[in-house]
């Protein structure tokens, strides 16, 4: 089982659809200069591209079942929202896909700090960001 089954684009197709049919390399070299002091336009392009490539469009039954689904909640949702069980499961699938994609956006936010320079460090694991020269975290 995969969802959404109709019109699910791969990340490469999505990038081409969002950016047009131009070759990505040509687009990257002809893109506008955003004049950001902490990241070059090409690094920004590549950072956005990498995030889009990680987006998830489908989920199979094994992946769906990796998350514990509360059958009582599904039953309540079905009755409260007047939806069939299939509609409730489809909503849960979309919620799982959205959560995964939101996590990718979170990594986008976190990893953009590596372009700040001046001692900023993005740890490979964890979530605290701090200038390298500090001996303790500011939090």
C-alpha positions in Angstrom: 0.0 0.0 0.0 1.3 3.4 -0.9 -0.3 6.8 -0.4 -0.9 9.1 -2.1 -1.3 6.7 -5.0 -2.4 9.3 -7.6 0.1 11.8 -8.8 2.9 11.1 -6.4 6.0 12.8 -7.8 9.5 11.7 -7.0 11.6 14.5 -5.5 13.5 15.0 -8.8 10.2 15.4 -10.7 9.0 17.8 -8.0 12.2 19.9 -8.3 11.8 20.1 -12.1 8.1 20.9 -11.7 8.8 23.7 -9.1 11.8 25.1 -11.0 10.7 24.5 -14.5 12.2 22.4 -17.2 15.5 24.1 -17.3 18.5 22.0 -16.4 19.2 22.4 -12.7 22.9 23.2 -13.2 22.0 26.0 -15.6 19.4 27.3 -13.2 21.8 27.3 -10.3 24.4 29.3 -12.2 21.8 31.8 -13.6 19.9 32.2 -10.3 19.6 35.6 -8.8 22.0 36.8 -6.1 20.1 37.0 -2.9 22.9 39.1 -1.3 22.8 37.1 2.0 25.9 37.8 4.1 26.0 34.3 5.6 25.4 32.0 2.6 26.2 32.2 -1.1 23.3 32.0 -3.6 24.6 28.7 -4.9 24.9 27.2 -1.4 21.4 28.4 -0.7 20.2 26.7 -3.9 21.9 23.5 -3.0 20.6 23.6 0.6 17.0 24.0 -0.6 17.5 21.3 -3.3 18.8 18.8 -0.8 15.8 19.4 1.5 13.3 19.0 -1.4 15.1 15.7 -2.4 14.5 14.3 1.1 10.8 15.0 0.9 8.7 11.9 1.3 5.7 11.2 -1.0 4.7 7.6 -0.3 4.5 5.2 2.6 4.2 1.5 2.5 2.4 -0.7 5.1 5.7 -1.6 6.8 6.6 2.0 7.2 3.1 2.9 8.3 3.2 0.3 11.0 6.5 1.5 12.4 4.6 4.1 14.3 2.3 2.8 16.9 -1.3 3.7 15.8 -3.8 4.0 18.6 -6.9 2.1 17.4 -9.1 3.8 20.1 -8.1 7.2 18.7 -8.8 6.1 15.1 -12.2 4.9 16.3 -13.0 8.2 18.1 -11.8 10.2 15.0 -14.0 8.1 12.8 -17.1 8.7 14.9 -16.4 12.3 15.9 -15.4 13.5 12.4 -18.0 11.2 10.7 -15.4 9.5 8.6 -15.0 6.0 7.4 -12.1 4.0 8.9 -10.4 4.2 5.5 -10.6 8.0 5.5 -9.2 8.1 9.1 -6.3 5.8 8.1 -5.6 8.0 5.0 -5.6 11.1 7.2 -3.1 9.3 9.5 -0.9 8.4 6.5 -0.9 12.1 5.4 -0.1 13.1 9.0 2.9 10.7 9.1 4.2 12.0 5.7 3.7 15.6 6.8 5.6 14.9 10.1 8.5 13.4 8.2 8.6 16.4 5.8 8.4 18.9 8.7 11.4 17.1 10.2 13.3 17.8 7.0 12.4 21.4 7.3 13.7 21.4 10.8 17.0 20.0 9.6 17.0 22.7 6.9 16.8 25.3 9.7 19.4 23.7 11.8 21.9 23.0 9.1 21.8 26.5 7.7 23.9 27.5 10.7 26.9 25.8 9.2 27.0 28.6 6.7 27.2 31.3 9.4 31.0 30.8 9.9 32.6 32.6 12.8 32.8 29.5 14.9 29.2 28.2 14.6 29.0 24.5 14.9 26.1 22.2 13.8 26.4 18.9 15.8 25.9 15.7 13.9 23.5 14.5 16.6 21.4 16.6 18.9 19.9 20.0 18.4 21.9 22.6 20.3 23.6 25.2 18.2 26.3 27.4 19.6 29.4 29.3 18.6 32.4 26.9 18.8 34.4 29.3 21.0 31.9 29.1 23.9 32.7 26.6 26.6 29.1 26.1 27.6 25.9 26.1 25.6 23.8 29.4 25.9 20.7 27.5 26.8 
